[in-house]
Amino acid sequence: MTETARPDEEARPRRRYAVWGREVPAQNRHFTGRDKELAELRRKLVDESTALIGQPSAPLYGLGGVGKTEIAVEYAHRFRDNYDLIWWVRAEQEDTIRNSLIALGQRLRLPDFRGDERDYSADLVIDALASGDASESWLLIFDNAANAEMVSRYIPRGRGHVIITSRDTQWHQVLRTDGIEVAEFEDRETIEFLRKRVPALKVIEPAQDAGTDEIRMAHDENDRRDRDAAELAKGLANLPLAAEHAAAYLVETGRPVSEYLEQFNRSAHQLLGSAVDIYYPAPVATAWRVSRERISHNADELFQLLAFFSSEPISHELLMQPGRLQSVPKGLEEVLSDVAELRSAARELARFSLIKIDGIRNVLQLHRVVQAVTESRLKRENPAKAAEYRNTAHALLAASDPHAPDHDGSGPAYELSRQHLIPSGALKSENPLVRTLIINQVRRLRRRGGFTEALSLGELALKTWTEQFGQDDRQTLALAVEVGFAMRDSGRWQEALQLNADSRERLLRQFGEDDQTSLTCGRSYGIDLTMLGQYDEALSNDLHLLPLYERVFRAEHPDTLQMRNNIAISLRCLGRFKEALEFDQETFAERERVLGYDDTGTLISKWAIARTLRRLGDWEEALRMIREVCDTLEQKGEPWNASRLMAAADLVVSLRRIGFYEDAAREGRVTLDRHISVLGEEHRQTLYMATNFINDLRLNDDMAAAQQLGERTVRSWERVVGEDHPNTVAARANLAIALRMRGNPTAAHALNEQAHRDFLRIFDDRHPSPLVVMTNLASDLAMLGEVGKARRLGEQTLEASREVRGPDHPATLAVAANLSIDRRADGDEGSARELYEATVNRYAERLGPEHPESRLAAQRGRATVDIDLMIT
């Protein structure tokens, strides 16, 4: 083939490419023609730009079998020296796109990359490519993109190049680029390809000393070969895939072209006489059929079995599982039980270009057109045999299940089957082992942070099973529980609550409350209630479940310990801190005994204790414990996942409480930025961090920034959880403080009154949160000149705070310090002085005389109490 010329201005110094994806196919040594398409592709990538995505993107679209992938492969090899990174992305399914991006992240060793958080890791890779951090010049190839809208979400908006191969024609609407339509070969290209590929069609060059007769004979033979090649090209409709199959057959068998054409025309007549239309071009099916007539029994059995998987690579490990299948169809026994037979059959198929073999990755792959044609024809011609192959494929998928979705080391085993589940029709399988595999896949994905993937598979399977097996089917309900977890983890809290409530009712009615799936669903339902601010209901639910967990799972089981952890969370949210502390301490001791001191669960219990101690006013001990947690996470090399970020957020609050305001602001800014980068700006945990950081900005005299962050955070909470959620109300309360400190007591008072009403609707008047708002309402009134009202509210708040928090709690002392100011302003000098002196002394005893709050009280400054928003 003639290589497309490259303009001088495109030339770059040759260098060794830094990253070359292992899934980039080998260069086809028989690649022919396509000069026009390659030149157009290069022009689009180098010369054009697309405003929508910030870098050129070039879709190659057309019918299956026309050679779109081969053009992309040729481009990658031909221009590889122009890129620092070339990566192949299998784009037929969203899961495989994420797999490819995560594999790229592992290869690049990006900072903060962690494969166990799949959604985050895929986004991190996209961001690194877009920013240029991963590579100065990169090329991504999205092969066989099934859906333009879906693929567009994974295209980095940066400086690299993107090639997309697809049968979808809707690229202009999505990417505002027309792309390049790839049609069949031109006549001359098909003929050139066949001549290069098939020795019997090559042009004969007479010897230099050949006589007239020899030259004439060579000329006549070349004419015949020209006619044969032209007739074959016409019969193949110039489809590159059909031409490849025909060439492979002719090379492998050595049969004359005329014989192949006779057989081809006979098979074509049979296909065209079929009552059922073929979705793909008939010449591909005809060439496929001719080749199949020449292969051995074992090769044909393997070929038909492979057609019932997806067109993605199929691992030898998935196919070769002797002893793990309950039964193997007679025709497949030999090829599925003997490695040598499997490899021999695979090599035979590869010689006829029916499959490709990647020996390095140990996988087989059918072209998607061949796979589709083979499957559809077998279903039509022999439905019983097709069902046998399909069931065997499903049995192989099920046999690969390690039944360990919670085990970190099980990932490779699950990856063998995942990309084949939907295309193979496994979601409709009645085999309970196949259904168990699907449940385990959903569980594994969501536990690894792949919430999008878990829901993509889980919701489709749940819909299918509900229609096929009914809502009360046990495995349908087990899947619904896993989908409920994934919904909540992805922020769909109300949907999760509804699904879990329905599943819980069905499980209890059929299987009772001692059933393990019922218990798991009940625990998940309790978490839903907590996330939605229904703390009383969550606590009642979990207290009822705890003895059941202890009986069914045992007291030391991780799920039982998690239940105790959940109960402590609800107690904290309800302001019942001493009871929460008892649960936290017991859970911590048991987790440390069972799991070890540095296990993530143990550390979660430890910082839960620190969190509770902080609310009880034991600020020094709380800071000590959360520092130990953060140090342990650092020593373990824990990535900046949600758990480590949560601990860092707690450390910031503890630093503020102990009076290290500058340190808290500095660490808080870094931690908030990390939350936004890792979890997103409106992730629930990010909003927790932002709500608390309002106070750090205020205490460092950055009132404008505090107000701006507060207003933005309130709006985000309203969008994420609603206007009446306790977290939204808490954010308003913290914003009100910033408004007053900026000299707007009227707005602060209105916001605090609203927050107080909302808190009393959620909690009783002895809950710490409404007491915090009452403290600040008194300050609003004092600043507005309504001294009498401020004093009366302060008296009421002090009495309640002493009863709820205790007389020496720092928040109680703040109320007392403010009340002494209001009594004095109200003309009651004697009681004001008495309260002032007692309060200053207690501050010094509790926090030390140099703590900023102690010093403020001694200087008769007005104290402010903020809401330490709890990360549930």
N, C-alpha and C positions, 0 to 999 in steps of 0.2 A: 504493500500500500504506500502511496505517496504521502509523506508527512506534511502536515499543514505548516506553512512557513510562519515564522514568528518575527514580527517587526523588531528592528534593532532596539526601539525604545522599551520593548518588553523584556529584553535580555537582562538577566541578573547574574551575578557571579555564581558559578556552580558551588554548591556546598552540600554537605551531607544533611539530609532532612533529619530533624530532631525526633519527630514522632510520626510513625507510620502504623496505622491501625492494622492489627493482624487479620481483621476481617475484610480488608481491601482485597478483592479477588486478584489472582495472578493475571498478568497481561496476556491477552489472547494472541498467540503468535500467528493465528490465521485471520486476525482482524483485517477487514477489507472495506474500502470506500469510506463513506461518511465524512469526506473532506468538508463539504458545505456545512454540515451540522457542527463539526468540531470548530470550524472557523467562527460560526455564529455564536457558539457557546463561549468561546474565548473572548469574543468581542463584548458579549453581554456582561461577563464577569469583570473584565478589565476596564472597559470604557464607559459602561453605563452605571448609574446609581439609582437607587430606589428610595424615595423620600420616606416611605412608610417605615422601613426597617433599618435604614441607615447604612446598608451595604447591598451590593447587587445579589440577587437571588435568581437562579436560572432553572426553571422547571423544564424537564424533557418529558413530554406527554405523548401518548399514542396507544394503539392496541397492544395487547399482550403478544409477545413473540416478535416484535419488530426490532428489538435490539437496543432499547433505551439504556439498560444496565451496561451493555458492552461499550456504548459510547462513553458513559460516565467512567467506567474502568479505564478505558483508553486515555481519557483526559487526565485522570489522576496520575497515571504512569508517565504520560508524555510531558506533563508540566510539573512534575513532583519537585523539581529543583526551585520552583518559584514559591514554595510554601515551607513553613517551619513545621506544620502539622497537617496531616491528612487523616481523616477519620471517617470510617464507614458506619452509617446508622441504618439498621434495618427498620423500616418505617411503616410496615403494614399494620402493626398493632402499637398502641400507645405504650404498652409494657416494654416492648422491645426497644423503643426509642429511649425510654428511661434507662434500660439496661445498658445500652450503648453509651449514653452520657455518663452513667456512673462508672463504667469501665474506663472511660476517658479520664474521669476525675482521679481514679486510682492510679492510672498511668502517669498523670501529671503531678501527683503528690501535692495537690493544692493545700495551702494552709487551711486548717479548720475543716478539711474534707473528712467525712465519715460515712462509709457505705451503709452503716446500720440505721441511718436516717435518710431514707430514699428520696422523699420529696425534697428535703433540704439539699441533699447532695446533687441532685439533678439541676436544681435552680442555681446552686453555687457554680457548677461547671458552665452553665449558660452565661452567668454574670462574668465569670473569668474570661470567657472568650469575647464577650461584648466589650469588656474594658481593655482587652489586650494584655491582661496579666498572664494569661495562659500561653499566649503566642503572639508574635508580631504579625504573622501572616498565616492564616489557616484556611483549610478547605474541609467543609463537612459535606458528605454525600448522603442524602436521605433516599434510600432505595425503596422502590415500590410503595410510595406514600399513598395510602388508601383514601385519605381524607384531607383536603387542603386546609380546612379550618383547624383540625386537630394538630397537624404538623406545624402550622404557623406559630403555635404557642411555644415551640421548642427551637425556633430559629433565633440565634443570638443577634441582638440589635447592635452590631459592632462593625469591626473593620475587616472581617474575613469574607470568604466566598462560600456560597451554598449552591449545590446542585441537587435537584430533586428529580427522581424518576417516578412517573405516575401514569395511571390510566385516567385519572381525574383531570377534567379540562377546566376546572373552576379557579385557576390560579390568578387570573386577572382580578377577579372580585376580591380575593383574599390578600394578595401581595402586590397588586397593581403592576403586574408584569405579565406580558402575553405568553412568555415562555417560548419553547421551540417545539413544534409538532414534529414527531419522528414518524415517518411513513415507512412503507416497505422499501426494500432495496430497489434501486433502478435496475433495469435488465442487465446492464453491463456490470454492475456490482455483484449481482448474484452469479453471473457467469465467471467473473474474476475470482470470486470466493470458491466456487466449485472447482475451478482449475487449480487453485492453490492447494485445495484440501484433498482432492481425489487424483491419485496418480494417473488413472485411466483417462482423465480429461485434460491433463497437462499438454501444452503445445510441444510438439516434437520439433527439435532443431536439427536439420540434417548436418552431417559432418561436413567440414570445409571441403574435403576432397570427394564429396558424394557426386555420383553420376546423375545424368538426367533422369533415369528411371527411379533412382532412390529419392530424388527431390520431388518428382511427381507423386510417388507413393506417400511421402511424408505430407505433401500438400493435400492429397485426397484424405489421408487419415485425419489431418487437422480439420478439414471441412466436416468430416463425420463427427469429430469430437465437438466442433462448434455447434453442429445441429443438435447433438445429444445434450450438450450443456444448455443450449437455448430452450429445447423442449422441456428439459427437467426444470429449468428456472420458471418457465411458464406454468408447469404443473404445480410447482411449489408456491405459486403466486408471489414470488419474490420475498417470501417471509424468511428472515434470517434464521429463526429457530427451526423452521421446517427444513431449510437448506442444511443446517448443522446435523440434524438427524439423518437426512438422506446421505450426506457425505460420510458420516460415521458408519452407516450401514455398508456403503460401497467399499470403504477402506477395510472394514472388519471382515466382510465376506468375500471380497474380491470378485463379486458378481458383475456381469456386464451392466452398463447403464440401461440398455434396452430391456433387459430382464426386470430391472428395478422399476422402470417406467410401466411395464406391463402389470407388475404386481401393484404398483402405486395406483394406476388407473382402476384396477379391479377393486381395491380397498376404498378408493374415493367413491366409486359407484355405490358400494354397499353403504357407506356413510351417508351419502346424499339421499339414498332411498329410505333412510330411517325416518320414522314418524316423529321423532323428537329432535328439535333443533339443537345444534351445538353452539354454546355461547362464544367459543373461541373459533378462529378461522379454521375451516375444514382441512386445509393442507397440513396444518400442524398435527391434527388427529390422524390423518392418513399416514404421514411419515412415521408417527409414533406406532401405528398399527403394523406397518411393514417391518419395523425394527423388532417389535415384540414377537413376531413369528419366527425369528431366528435365535432367540435366546433360550437358555436351558430352563428346565422346570423350576429349579431352585431360584434362579435369577428372576423368573417371571413371578413367582410367589412373593419374593421380597419386594419386587417393584410394585405389585398391587397392594401389598400391606403398607408400603411407604406412602401411597396415595391417600391413605386415610389419616395421616398426620397432617400438620400444617406444611406449608412450603418453606418454613424456616428450617435451619439445620437440625438434623436428627442425630443425637449422639449414639455411638456404638454401645455405650454403657446402658442407654435406655432400651435398646433392642436386645441386648444380650443379658438376660436375667434368668438363666436356667434354674429350675427349682423354686422360683418365686411365683410362677404362674400356676393357677389351679388346673388349667388344661390348655393345650395348644392344638389348633386344628391340624389334621393329619398332614396336609400339604406343607405346613410351616415347621413341622417338628425338627427336621434336620437343620434348616437354616437358622433357627432360633436357639438351638442347643449346642452348636459347634462353632466356635470362633472362626476356624479355618473355612468352614462352609459359608459363613456370613461374609467374610472378606472376599472369598472367591466369587460369590454371587454379586457382591457390590462392584468388584472390578469389572466383571462382565457387563454390568449395566453401564458403567462409566465408559467402556470401550464403544458402546453404541450411543453415547451421549444422552442416555436416558436419565442419568444422575451425575452429579459432581461429587468428588471425594476430596475432603480436606484432611490429609493424613496428619498434619500437625495438630489440628484441633480434634481429630478423630470423629468427624461428623460426615454425614451424607446429606445431600440436598437435591430435591427435584425442582426443576424449573416450575414456577407456579402455574404456567399454562399446561404443562404436561401433567402436573398433579391434578389440576381441575378436570382436564379432559379424561384422564384415567378413572378418577373417582366417579364422574358423572356417567360415563359409558358403562362401567361395571354395575352401577346401581340400576341402570336401565335394562341391561342385558341379562343380569343374574342377580336379582335383589337378595336372594338367600345367601349367595357367596359374598356379596358386598356387606351384608350384615355380619357375616363371620369375620371378615377382615376388620371391620369397624370395631367389633367387640374385642378382637385381639389387640388392636391398637389401644383401646381403653384399658384393657387388662394390663398391658405393659406400662401405661401411665400410672395405674394404681399400684403396681408392684414396685415402682420407684419411690413410693412414699416412705420416708424414714420414720414417719409418725413421731416427729420431734419438732413441731413448729416453734417451740419456745427455746430451742437449743441453737446457740449461735453457729455451731459447726454444721448445721443441717442445710445451710443455704445452697451449696452446689448441687446437692441431691434434688432439692425442690426446683432449681433452675432447669433441670433436665426436662421437666414436664410442663412447666408453666406456660410457655409460649404455644403449646399444642392444645391446651384445654378447650379454648373456644373454637378454633378452626376445625378440630377433630370431632366436634359435636359431643364432647364429653359431658357438657352441662345437661344434656338430655339423657345421659346413661342411667339405667336403672340399677347398675351395679353399685351396691352400698360401699364398696371399697373405693370406687371412683368418686363417689359423693364425699366420702371422708377426706380424700385427697384435696378436693376443692375447698372444703371447710378449713383444712389445715393450711392451704395456700393463703386463704384470706386472713387467717389468724397470723401467719408468719409475716405477711406483708404489712399489716397494720402495726404489729409489734416492732417492726424495723423502720417505722416511720413512713412506709409507703401507703399513706392513706388514700391517695388518688387511685393507685393501682388496686388496693384492697376493695375499694368501692366499685371500681370499674368491673372487676370480676364478680364481687360479692352481690351487687345489686342485680346484675344480669342473671346470675345463677338463682338468686332468690325469686326473681320474677318467673323464671322458667320452672323452678321446682314448685312454686305455689300453684301454677296452672296445671302442672303435670301430676303432682303428688298430693296437693292440698295444703292448706295452711297449718293443719294439725299434725302433719307428718313430723316424726321426731327429728330427722336430719334436716328438714326444712327449718324447723325451729332452732336447731343448733347453729345453722348458718345465719339465721336472723339475729341471734345473739352476737355473733362476730361482726355482722354488718352494723349492728347498733353501736358497738364499741368504735368502729371505724367512722361512723357518722359523727359521733361526739368528738372524737379526736380531730376531725376535720372542721369542727365548728358548727355542725348542723345539730345543735343541741335539742331543739324542739322536736325535730324529726326523730332523733335518737330516743327521746323520752316516749314518744308515741309508739314507735316500733317495739321498744323494750316493754312498755306497759302491756301491749297486746300479746307479745310473746310470753311474758310472765304469766298472764292470765291463762293462756292455753296450756303452758307447761304445768302449772299448778293443778289445773282441772284434770289433766290426763295422767300425770306422773307423780304428783304430790310434791310437797315442799322439801322432802329428803333427796329428791333427784338432783344429781350434780349439775345438770344443765339448768334446772330451775334455780338452783342456788347461784350459779354464775350470772344468770339473767337478773336475779334479784339484786345482786351486788352492783351490776351495771346500772340498773334502774335507780338505785340509791345515789350513784355518782351523778346521774342525770339531774335528779332533784337538787343536789347540792350545787351543780353548775348553774341551775336556773334560779338559785336563791331560795329554794324551798327547804330551808334547813331543818325545821321541825319534822317535816314529813320524811326527810332523808334520815334523820336520827332515829325516828320510830322504826323505819324500815330496817335499818342496819342493826339496831339492838335486837330486833326480832330474829334476824338472820344469824347473829353471832353464835348462839348456842347450837344452832343447826350446823353451822360450819365446824364448830369444835367437835360435834358428834360424827359428822360424815367425813370430814377431811383430817381431823385431829387438830389439836390446839397449836402445834408448831408448824403446820402446813403454811407455805407462803401465802396462799389465798386467804387463810384464816387471819394471818398477821396483817394482810392488806385490809381485811375487813375492820380490824381493830384500828388501823391507821385512818380509815375512812370515818369511823365513829369519832375519833379525836378531832378530825377536821370539822365535822358538824358541830361538835361541842364548842370548838374555838369560834366558829362563825356565830354561834348563839351567845357568845360571851361567857360561857361556863368554863373558864380557863383552868381552874383547879381540877375539875373532872377530866378535862382534856389531857392535862399533864400526867395524871395517873395512867391513862391509856397509852400515852406516848412513851412513858418510861418503861411500862411493862412490855410494850412492843419492841422497843429498842433493845432491852435486855435479851429477849428471846431471839431477835434477829441476829444480834451479835453472837449469841451462843450457837445458833444453827448455821448462819451464813458467813460469819466472820466480821471483824471490825471495819473492814474497808469495802464490804459489799455495798452496792448502790442502795439496796433496801435499808440496810443498817444506817447508812449515812442520811437517808431521807428521814428516818426516825430520829436521828440525832439533831438534825436541824429543825425538826418539828418541835422537839423539846426546847430548843433555843428560841423558836418563834413564840411558844407559849410562855416561857420565862420572861421574854421581853414584854408581853402584854400584862404579865403579873407585876411588872415594874422592876424585875431583877436584871437590870440592863448590863451590868458587868459580866455576869455569868452567861448571859445570852450571847454577848460579843465573843467571849472566850470559846464557847462551843461552836459557833458558826465559823469562827476563824479556823478551828481545828478541822471542820468539815471541808472548807475551801482548800486548806493546805493538803489534806488527804487526796482530794480530787486532782490537785496540781501534781502531787507526787505520782499518782496513778497514770498521769498523762491523759486524763479524761478530756475528750474533745468538748468544744463549747456547744453541747447539746442542751435540751430544755432543762434537764436536771441540774447541770452545772450553772446554767444561767440563773436558775431559781435560787440556788445557794448564793450566788454573787449578789443578787437583788436583796436577799435577806441581810447580807453583810453590810450593804450600803445603809439600810435602815438602822441596823445596830450601831454603825459608826455615827449616824446622826443622833441617835438617842443618847449616846455616851458623851456627846458634845464635840465630836471631831467633824465640824461642819465643812471645812475645806476638803478634808479627805473624802467625806461622803459625796460632796458635789463632784469631785474629780473622778472617783470610782463610779459614781452614778451615771455620769455622762458616757463613760466608756461602756458601762454595762447596758445602758439604754441603746446605744449604737449597736452593740452586739445583738441585742434582742431584735432590733429592726432588721439587721442583716441576716440573722439565722432564721427567725420565726416570721418576720413580716411586720409591717407597721401597725396592723390592726389585729394581730394575734392576741388572744386573751392575756397571755402572760406578759406580752409587751405592754399592754395597757395597764396591767398591775404596776409594772416598773415605772411607767410614765406617771401614773397617779401619785406614787410615792415621791418621785423625783421633783414634782411641783414644789414640795416642801424644801428640798435641798437647794433649789434655785432661790427660793424666798429667803432662807436663812443665810444665804451668801449675798443678799442685797440685790439680786437680779430680779427685781419685781416684774419688769416688763416681760422677761422671758418666762417667768412663772405663770403670769396671766395667760400669755399666748399658748404655752403648753397645756395649761389647765383647760382653756376653752376648746382646744383641739382634741384633748383627751376625752372631755365630756361628750363631744359630738361623736367621737369614735365609739365610746361605750354605748351611746344611744343606738347607733347603727348595729352594733354587734350583739348586744343583749337586751336592748330595749330601754325606755326611759325610766321604768320603775324598778329595775334590778338594783339590789343593794350596792353593787359595784359602781353603777352610774351615780347613785345618790352620794356615795363616798367621794367620788371625783368632784361632784358639785361642791361638797363641803370643803374640800381642800382648795378648790378654786376660789371660794368665798373669802378664805383667809387672805389670799393674794390680792383680791379686790379691795379689801379693807386696808391692807398695808400700802396699797397704792393711792389711798385717800378717797376711796369710793365706798363709804359705809352703807349708803342707801342700797346700792346693788348687792353688797355683801349680805345685808340684813334680809333682803328679799330672797336671795338664794339660800341662806341658812334657814329661813322659815319654811321654804319649800322642802329642804332636806330633812328638817325636823319632822314635818308632817309625814313625809314618805317613810322615814325610819320608824315612826310610831305605828304606821300601818303594817310594817314588816316585823318589828320587834316590840317588846313591851318597854315601858319607860325606865326600866332598870338596866337596859342593855347599854354597854359602853358607848356605842356609836351615837345614839341620841344624846347621851351625856356630853360627848365631845361637842356636838352642835350647840347644845345649850350653853356650854362654856363660851363659845365664840359668839353666840347671839348676844350674850351679856356684854361682850366687848363691842359689838356693833352698836348696841343701845347706848353704851357709855360714850362712844365716839360721836353719836348723834345728839348727845346732850341729855338723854333721858336717863338721868342718874338713878332715880328712884326705881324705875323698871329694871335697870341693870342690876341694882342691889337685890331686889326681890328675886329675880331669876337666879342670881348668884347664890343666895341663901338656899334656895330650893335645890340647885345643882350640887352644892357642897354636901348637904345632908344625904342626897342620893349617892354621891360618889363615895362618901365615907362608908356607906352601907355596902355598896357594890364592890368597890375596889379596895377599900381599906383606908385608914386615915393617913398612912405614910406613902401611899402610891404617888409617884410623881405627878400623875394627872390630877389627883385630889389636891396635892400641894399647889398646883397651878391654879385651880379653882379658888383655893383659899387665898392665895396671893392676890388674885384679881379682886376678890371680894373685899379684902382689906382696903384696897384703893377706892372701891365704890362706897364703902361705909364712910371713909374719910371724906369723900366728895359729897356725901349725903349729910355731912355734919356730925357723924357719930365718931368723934375722934378717939374716945376711950376704947371702944370695942375694936376699932380699926387697928389701934396700936397693939392691943393684946393679940389679935389674930396675926398681925404682921410679925411680931417677935416670935411667936410660936412656930409660924410657918417657916421663917428664915432658919431657925434652929433645926427644924426637921429636915429642911432641904440639905443643910450642911451634913447632918447625920446620914441621910439616905444617899445623896449623890456626891457629897464632898463640897467644901466651900468654893472651890475653883470651877466647878461645873458651870457652864454658861447660864443654865436655868437658875442655879443657886445665886449667882452674881446678879442676874436680872431681878430676882425677887428682893435681894438685899438693897438694890438701888431703886426699889419701888417701881420697876418697869412692869408693863402689862405682859403677862404670859399668854402664849397661844398654844393650843392643843390641836394636833392634826390627827387625822385618821390613818393609821398604819394598815393599809389595805392588805387583806390576807390572801395569799396565793393558795387557793384550795387544791 
